[in-house]
Amino acid sequence: MAAGYDRVADRYAALEAPGSAWPRLRRLTELLARLPEGSHVLDVGCGNGLPGLAAIAERHRATGIDVSSAQVEAARRNVPTARVLRQDVRSCDFPPGSLDAIVALYVVEHLPREEHRALFERFAGWLRPGGFLLFTTEADEDPGRVGEWLDVPMFFSQFAPAETAALVEKAGFELVAADAEPQLEGNQEVTYAWFLGRRR
């Protein structure tokens, strides 16, 4: 996955065509409005930092992690006030209760779905009680496959949205919202499931 995103960093950014904005910034802005100024927000899979990490850094303490060195370098240039780390979310660590919110957009489906519950449990451990988790998965169930994406091999795997919602609740979250929304990626419409959880 890291090698793939290294190779397609610029092409990935160009997928969001002018005039067909993805819903991520709108949904992220709604989440950030729930937080007191200066909250610590982690952006998992921050990519080049635009627009998500940059929006977080406007009023909050922003940390971004990504497995792609090309994306990390771009994020450090684009959002110099954020702390950006080259990390795999499965092996990095944060102190218990040290985060106020975690955002993981277009990331979870790149991990084997058998690891999703453990990932949500890790997120719950990093968040303070009442902290928020906003994340996406693709809306169709997929047991795991490597497909061609932007002409590079890329892994995808996720449960159906109802099962993902159940895993989030079992991991220690109250599910605040769960719905689906399409977005245009180049010339292709892709529907993502959106989840907002609050740490119990």
Residue pairs with C-beta under 8 A, 6 or more apart in sequence:
1 67
1 68
1 110
1 154
1 155
2 67
2 68
2 69
2 88
3 152
4 149
4 152
4 153
4 154
5 12
5 47
5 66
5 67
5 68
5 70
5 71
6 68
6 69
6 70
6 71
7 152
8 149
8 150
8 151
8 152
9 47
9 48
9 68
9 70
9 71
9 74
11 150
12 47
12 150
13 47
13 48
13 50
14 186
15 150
15 185
15 186
16 22
16 185
17 184
17 186
20 183
20 184
22 183
22 184
23 181
23 183
23 194
24 51
24 52
24 105
24 106
24 136
25 51
25 52
25 55
27 134
27 194
28 51
28 52
28 55
28 56
28 103
28 105
28 134
29 55
31 101
31 103
31 132
31 134
31 196
32 41
32 55
32 56
32 59
32 60
32 101
34 132
35 41
35 60
35 100
35 101
35 132
36 100
37 59
37 60
38 59
38 60
38 61
39 60
39 61
39 100
39 101
40 60
40 61
40 63
40 98
40 99
40 100
40 101
41 56
41 60
41 61
41 62
41 63
41 99
41 100
41 101
41 102
41 103
42 63
42 64
42 65
42 94
42 99
42 101
42 102
42 103
42 126
43 52
43 53
43 56
43 62
43 63
43 64
43 65
43 103
44 65
44 89
44 102
44 103
44 104
44 107
44 135
45 65
45 66
45 67
45 89
45 104
45 105
45 106
45 107
45 110
46 52
46 53
46 64
46 65
46 66
46 71
46 75
46 82
46 84
47 66
47 68
47 71
47 74
47 75
48 71
48 74
48 75
48 78
49 64
49 74
49 75
49 76
49 77
49 78
49 79
49 82
49 84
50 78
50 79
52 103
52 105
53 62
53 64
53 75
53 78
53 79
53 82
53 84
54 78
54 79
54 82
56 62
56 82
56 103
57 79
57 81
57 82
60 100
62 79
62 81
62 82
62 83
63 82
63 83
63 84
63 85
64 72
64 75
64 79
64 82
64 83
64 84
64 85
65 84
65 85
65 86
65 87
65 89
65 92
66 72
66 75
66 84
66 86
66 87
67 86
67 87
67 88
68 86
69 86
72 84
72 85
72 86
75 82
75 84
76 82
76 84
85 92
89 104
89 107
89 111
89 119
89 122
90 111
90 115
90 119
94 126
95 126
96 125
96 126
97 125
97 126
97 127
97 128
97 129
98 126
98 128
99 126
99 127
99 128
99 131
100 127
100 128
100 131
100 132
101 127
101 131
101 132
101 133
101 134
102 123
102 126
102 127
102 131
102 132
102 133
102 134
102 135
103 134
103 135
104 123
104 133
104 134
104 135
104 136
105 134
105 135
105 136
106 136
106 192
107 135
107 136
108 116
108 119
108 135
108 136
108 137
108 158
109 136
109 137
109 138
109 142
109 156
109 157
109 158
110 154
110 155
110 156
110 157
111 119
111 157
112 144
112 155
112 157
113 142
113 143
113 144
113 157
113 158
113 159
116 158
116 159
116 164
116 167
117 167
117 170
117 171
120 133
120 167
120 168
120 171
120 172
120 173
120 197
121 171
121 172
123 133
123 171
124 133
124 171
124 172
124 173
124 199
127 133
127 199
128 199
129 199
129 200
130 198
130 199
131 198
131 199
132 176
132 196
132 197
132 198
132 199
133 168
133 173
133 195
133 196
133 197
133 198
133 199
134 194
134 195
134 196
134 197
135 194
135 195
136 192
136 193
136 194
136 195
137 158
137 159
137 161
137 164
137 192
137 193
137 195
138 156
138 158
138 190
138 191
138 192
138 193
139 161
139 180
139 191
139 192
139 193
140 158
140 160
140 191
141 158
141 159
141 160
141 163
142 156
142 157
142 158
143 157
144 155
144 156
144 157
145 155
145 156
145 157
146 153
146 154
146 155
146 156
147 153
147 154
147 156
148 154
158 164
159 167
161 178
161 180
161 193
164 193
164 195
165 175
165 178
165 195
168 175
168 195
168 197
169 175
169 197
172 199
172 200
173 197
173 198
173 199
173 200
174 197
174 198
174 199
174 200
175 195
175 196
175 197
176 196
176 197
176 198
177 194
177 195
177 196
178 193
178 194
178 195
178 196
179 193
179 194
180 191
180 192
180 193
180 194
181 191
181 192
181 194
182 189
182 190
182 191
182 192
183 189
183 190
183 191
183 192
184 190
